[in-house]
C-alpha cells in the first residue's frame, strides 16, 4: 500500500497534507509524525550550520560592535537555530519528507 503525501510550506504541520485509508495512521497521528519529522530535520540542519560556522575564522569581523566572544557565539547560535527552523519549515532538504514516508509505511505494516 502506498501513501500519498504532499509537502509544502503552507501547511500548519511542517508542510504535510495527509491522505489515506483505514489501514493507514489516523490524521492526528500523521500530523504529529509530520511535525516530529520537521523538527528532526531542523535539528539536523542546525548541526550542519554549526559545523559550517566553525569553518569561518573568528577574526572575520562577525563580532563587530565590541561584543564578547560568548555573546557573539550565543547570537550566532541563535541565528543558526532560526535559520534551520526556517529552512525545515519551507521544505528543507527533503529529509523530513523521506523520514515521514518511511515511518508511515512502517506504521501501516505494523497495523496489518
C-alpha positions, 0 to 999 in steps of 0.5 A: 500500500502506498501513501500519498503525501504532499509537502509544502510550506503552507501547511500548519504541520511542517508542510504535510497534507495527509491522505489515506485509508483505514489501514493507514495512521489516523490524521492526528497521528500523521500530523504529529509524525509530520511535525516530529519529522520537521523538527528532526530535520531542523535539528539536523540542519542546525548541526550542519550550520554549526559545523559550517560556522566553525569553518569561518575564522573568528577574526572575520569581523562577525563580532563587530560592535565590541561584543564578547566572544560568548555573546557573539557565539550565543547570537550566532547560535541563535541565528543558526537555530532560526535559520534551520527552523526556517529552512525545515519549515519551507521544505528543507532538504527533503529529509523530513519528507523521506523520514515521514514516508518511511515511518508511515509505511512502517506504521501501516505494516505494523497495523496489518 
